[in-house]
């Protein structure tokens, strides 16, 4: 048994050494320390062992799994620290430098903040199934919440995802618990366009699953993100909301930076912008992801990247962000 456990650990070390991409490391993590890994199977089989063997091998397997998880996290940190670009100062780069889109700038800023807090960045498909977009999120076929989403349905029985929340269950299925993931991405809804609504916009889904998670943890995370991103004092309010995949659910609004909270077309003259819906993950969603709600709980939120970009850069019309107007985007040029 000791040789088998050591062999598994050595295999992990060997594969990590050959990895140069974050995605590859995450796949190895799922293979070797995920809920369907060999090491997890050894832990499951402990119940069939004698009392003496349980004492002998239980702590060994658990300690080895912990060491393997630390090795994975260390390798992830090394990969992130290796991404450095240097330029030769002797060369005159007299070229017309392009610019990043304001939403891209903001997405990196938010994900960098969350990575420092232990979140793993994952992705999901934009063309999604009804199961992951709705049913796995506690939204059955006859639920009125489906009508609220103004969904684009496709001829191949798929749909354009209306939210990044579909990656919640995909991440649970792949990585198990405990879990901290961050999912930036584009979503689609058949909206009537105005200063505050677009049919294509960007979100960042955040999810934490562990033992004894509370709503205070969610509130703290939101305060940190808004403070670090907006870099100014904005008023924040929390009000009850409804989402089938969270219970209880909340809407987190921030005061409109365009008008200073006085009221304008961007905030529909309310002085507030809805920016972060979220709440505690519904037990049915945890079950859909293969996680026991009696053992784990957690929170999830969908941060509206496009609206947050409007607040950060004081953009008064959301339609500008998808216009492709290079004259407008030049103000975000890298200096």
N, C-alpha and C positions, 0 to 999 in steps of 0.2 A: 504493500500500500504506500509506504514512504517513497519508494522509487517511482511509483506512478504519479504521485503528487508533485515530486521534484521534476519529473519529466514534463508535466503540464506547464509548470512555471518556466522551465528552460525554453520550451517551445514558444511561449509568450514573449520572452526576452529576445529570442532570435527573430521573431516576426516584427517586433517593434523596432528593432535595429534597422530593418530594411524599409521602414515606412518613411515617406517624406511628405505625406499629405494628412491633414486632420481627418478627412473622411475615412481614409484607410485605417487610421488608429481607432476610430469609433467602431468600425466594423470588427476589428480584432477584439475590442473591448466586449462587444456583444457576444462574440464567439467564445471567449475564454472566461469572462466573469459575468455575463448576462444571465437572465433567468432560465435560458435553455442551454447553458454551457455545461461542459464536462464537470467543472468544479462544483457547479450547483447540483448536478446529478449526484455527485458524491455526498453532498450535504443531505440531499433528499433520502439517500439510501442508508443514512445513519440509523434511521428508525428500525431497520431490519437487523442491525448488528447487536451483538451481545453487550451487556453493560460495560464490561471491561474494554471492549473495542471502541465503544462510544466515548469513554473517558480518554482512551489512547489517541483516537484519530479526530475526535470532534474539534478540539482546540487547534490541532495541526492544520486541518482543512480550513477552518475559519481564519486562522492567522495567515495562511498561504494566500487565501482569497484577498485578504486585506492588503498584503504585500503586492499582489498582482495589480490591484486597483491603483495603488500608489505608483507603481511602475508606469501604468498607462497615463495617469495624470502628469507624471514627471515628463514623459515623452511628449505629451500634448504641449506642455509649457515650453519644452525645448524647440519644438517645431514653430510655435508662435514667435519665439525670440529670434529665430533664424531668418525671418522675413525682413531683410534689411537691403536697401538699395543705396549704392554709393555712386557719385558722379565725379568725373575727372575735372577739377577746377581749371585745368589748362585749356580746355576746349570751350569755344564760344558757342553756346547753344542759342543762336539767334533765330529762333523759330516761333511761330504763332502757337502758343500753348493752349490746349483745349481746357475744358472745365468739366467738373463733375456736376451732376444734377443735384439741386438742393436736397431732394429726398434721399439720394445716395449718400450725400455727406452726413445727413442726420442718421440714416440707418447704421452707418459705421460708428458714429459717435455713441449711439445707444447700445449697439452690440458690444462695443469695447467696454462700456461701463458694466454691462451684465456679465461679460467674460471675467472681469476682475472679481465679480461676486460669485464665481463658481458655476456660471451657466454654460452649457454646451450649445453651440449654434448648429441647428439642423434645418433641413428643407423638406418640402413636400411638393407634390404635383399641382399645377394650376388646373389641369383637367382632372376632375375628381369624381369619385363614385358617390351616389346618393347615400350609401352606407356611411362612409367616413365624414361626408359633409353634413349629414343630418341624423341618420338612425343611430349611429354609435355615440352621438352627442345628445341622446335622449330626446330626439325630435322625430317621432314616428310619422308615417305618411299623412295622417289626417290631422297633424298638429297645426294650429293657426300660425305658428312662428314661421312656417315655410312660406306663407303668403307675404310675410313682412320682409323677406329677403330678396324679392324681385329677381329670381334666379334666371340665368341664361342656361336653358337645357339644350343639349346637343343631339344630333341625329343618331349617334352611336350609344345612346342610353347613358351617357356621362353628362357632366355639367361643368361649367366654369365655376370654380370654388367661390363661395360668397364670403368666406372667412378663412383665416389661417388656423382656426380651431380644429379643423380636420386632422392636423398633424398631432394633436394631443394623443389620440388613441394609437396612431401609427408609432409614436415615440414610446408609449407604454408597452406596446406589443414587442418592440425591438429591444428596449433597454431595461424594462422592469422598473422596480422601485428599490431605493430612493432615486429621485430624478430631479434635475434642474435643466430645463431646455428653453431655448429662445429661438423663435421661428420668424425671421423677416420674410416678407413676400408680398406679391401682388394679388389682389382680389377683385372680383367683378360683380356688379349689381346693376340691374336695369333701372337706373335712377333718372328722374327728371333733372337735367343739369341746371344748377344755379351757382351763386357765389360760394356755397358751402357744400355742394354735392356734385360728385362725378361718378361715371359708370365704371371707371378703373382707378383704383387707389391702392395705397400700400399700408400694411399693418405689421406690427411685430407681436407675435403671440408669445406670452411668457407663461411658464408652468413650473410649479414646485410641488413635488410629492415626497412626503416623509412622514415621520411620526410626530404627532402633537403640533401640527401647523395651525396657525390661527389667522384671523383676518388682520390682526395687528402686523403680521409679517408682510402681508400684501400692502398695507398702507405705508409702511416704512420704505418698501422698495419703490413705490410710486413717488414718494416724496424725494428720495435720492435721485431718481431719474429726472424728474421735472426740475429739481434744483440744479443739477449738473448740466442739463441741456439748455434750459432757458437762461441760466446765469443771471437771473433777476428775481425779485420778489413778486410773485403772482399769487392772487387769492385762489384757493382751491376749495371746492365744496363736494361733499359726498351725499348722494341721495339714493333711496331705494330704487332698484331696477328689476327687470325680469329677463332671465335667460334660462332656457330649459336645461342647459348643461352646467349651471352653477346654482347653489342654494346655501346660504342667501346670496343675492346678487346686488351689485351696486353700480351706479354711474358716477364717475369722477370727472368733474368739470373744472376747467381753469378759467379765470377771468380773461376776457378777450384783450389781447395785446394790441390789436389794431385800433380800437377805440378807447382803451384804458378802462373798459367795463361800463362805458356810458351808453352803448348801444349803437349798432351799425348793421348794414346789410349782411356782412360776413357772419355775425352772431345772431342774425334775425332780430336785432334790436333788443336782445335779452341781456347783453353784457357778458354772456357765458358761452363757452365752446365745450361741447361734449368731446372728451378726448380719450378716456380710458374706461371702457366697460369691463367688469370682471366680478369675481366672487369665489366662494369655496366650491371646489369641484363636486358635482353631483355624484352620489354613490353609484348610480347606474352607468356613468361614464367611466368610473374606475373599474367597474365590473367588465365593461366592454373592452377595456385595455388589459384585462387579465390580472388586475390588482385587487386584493381583498380590502374592501372599504372598512372592515372591522379592525384591520391592522394599520392601514395607511389612510391619510387624508391629504389635502393640498389645496392650492389656489391656482387660478388661471386668470389671465387678463389679455385683452386685445388692444394694444396701444395703437391709436391711429397715427401712423407716421406722417401721412399727407397733411392732416390737420395740425400736427405738432410742428411741421415745417412752416406752415402758414403763421403759426404763433411766434416761432423763433425768428423768422425773417420778415415778419410783418407783411405778409402777402395777403391782399384783401380779396382775392378771387381765386378759388381752387382750380378753375379751368386753365389758368395761366401755366400751371405746372405740367400739363399734358399738351401744351400748345406747340412745343418744339421751336419756340421763338428764340433763336440764337442771340439776338440783341438783348433779350431779357436775361438769358443764362450767363452772359459774359461777366456779370457782376460777381459770379461765384468762381471766377477763374483762380487757379492756384497761383499764388504769388511766388 
